[in-house]
Amino acid sequence: MVSCGALSATPPSDDARRATERFEALLDRCERLRAGGLPFDELGELGRRYRAHTARLARLRERDDDPAEIRYLNALCVRAYSFLYVPPASERSLRTFVFERLPDALGRTWRVQALAWTLLLAGITLGGALAWRDPQSLHAFMPAGCGYTPDRVDQLIASPAARADFLGRSAVPATINAFFGSALFAHNTRVGLLAFATGMLAGVPTVLLHLYNGILLGAFAAIFFRDPLPLDFLAWILPHGIPELTAITLCAAAGLCLGGAVAAPGRQGRRRALREAVNPALLLFAGAIPLFALAALAESFVRESTLGTAPRLGIAAAFAAGLVAALLAVRRFSRRVPVDAAWLGELMAPDRGGSPGRGSGPAP
């Protein structure tokens, strides 16, 4: 290993030249294998040689007596920096989406999200009140195509035993659970996509669909809240209901973003308002997809299982806590403002011109 003192000789000594050749050979090997494919000792050696050569480059630039050597070392150091410190493009894009673009979209659209939650809660309240006051109104809300025939609904209303049988727990083979979960994910995603895409029609279909989702949920819950302590129903619905309702509400908020741009574009015009609304709306819909997947897993492997009431409620509480933590993290990341530090580099740069290698140093 060559010391920094040996690397600083001008003209380069044989040891410094051999060190630079070894540095370049390691970089060539990196380009063939990527940094993750290098053995640990070679990766450590690359880091040490990068630091030594950046120190030598800084001294050469200070003296400014060998422009060709400055350009050569600068190119090597930039290559090494990209391998050692710049994450892969896929990792950068995922990190940017999770920590920058999605939090920014969630922070900018909190008003339409609040409106979507208000619509859902209003629908739940309305559906529950109607079904509680007039149980026969359930026939107008419950979809018969999902197995809720009028006779079945009447049994659930009248008989606690029928309700207990409906919430019964049994072991289901994992293959059936997996198939059931994939079908649920596809169905819920279609519903979310419908709520999102129909926002282009001034948001009216989105409002009606989301309100209907709430009415349906409230009417269904009214059946089981006739029991004195409906813990079994809460344990049945909350583990998958928490992520699913959050995802549906995000999709509705995305549709409301588009609907607001169409219905009330303001002075900027409808086309420009839509162009500005599409990006955050797409990000909200993309953020709902993992929640749909989580809801499908919970509905197929938690609801359709022999787990007791306490573990199910614990899973629901964990999901709720995770969403609250994510909301707090979103508030933190959405408030971060990037700081332009270019002025600092200009302030620290020597006030000298005419250097062939000036301004092309390795990335910090």
C-alpha positions, 0 to 999 in steps of 0.5 A: 500500500502506498502512502499519501506522501508517495502519491504526492510526488511531482513528477509521479514516482514509480510507486505513485504510478503503480498505485494509480495503475492499481487504482484504475485496474480496480475500477475496470474490475468494478465496471465488469462486476459492479461494486457488489461483486468485489471481494470485501478486501478489494472493495476496502482497497478501492476506498483507500485508494480513492481517498489517497488519489483525491488528496493527491488531486487536490494538491495537484489542483492547488499547484496547477502545474500538470493539467493532463495529470489533473484531468486523468486523476479527476476522471478516475476519482469520479468513476470511483465515487460513482461506484462507492457512494452513488446507489444503483438507479433502481434503488435511487428511484425507489428511495426517491418515491418512498421518501420524497415524491410520495410524502410530498404528494400526501402532504400537498393533497391532505385537503382532498384526503380529508374530504374523502375520509369525510365522505366515507364516514358520512356514508358509514353513519348514514348506512348504519343509521338507516339499517338500525332504524329500518332493518329491511332497508338492508335489502337495498344495500347488500349485494345479493351477488356476494351471497347476501340474499334476502333470506340470508340477510333476514337470518343475520338480522334476527338470529344471534346464532346466525351471526355467530355462525357467519363469524365462525373460524376454521382452518383453510388450506394455504393454497385456497387462501393464496387464491382467495387473496389474489382474487381479493387484491384484483377486485379491490384494485379494480374498485380503487382504479374505478374511484380514481379514473372516474374522477375525470368526470368532475369527481361526481362518480368518485363521490357517489362511489365512495359514499356508497362504499361507506353506506354499504359498510355502515349497513353491514356493521349495523347487523352485528352491532345488535349484539351487546359486545360485538368484539368478534365482528370487530376482530373479523373486519378490522385486520383487513378493513384498516388497510383496505379502507385507507387504500380505497380512501387514497384512491378516492382522494386521487379521483377528487384531485382530478375532479377538482382540476376539471370542475374548478380549474381556476384562472390557469385553465382546465388543461394546465390544472389537470396536468398539475393534478395528474402527478400527485393523483397517480402517486396517491393511487400508487401508494394505495397498491401496497395497502391493497396487497396488505389487506388481501393478505390479512383478509385471506390469512388472518380472517380465514383462520382460527386465530382468537379475538385478541390476536386479531385485534392485536394485528389490527392495532399494529396496522393502525399504529403503522399507518399513524407512524407512516402519517407522522413520517410523511409530515416530517418528510413533506416539510423537508426543504432541499437546501441549495449549497452551491453558494458555499462551493463558490465562496470556498473556491479560490479566486483564480482563473485559467486552470484547465482542470478547474471546476471538474473535481470529483463529486463530494 
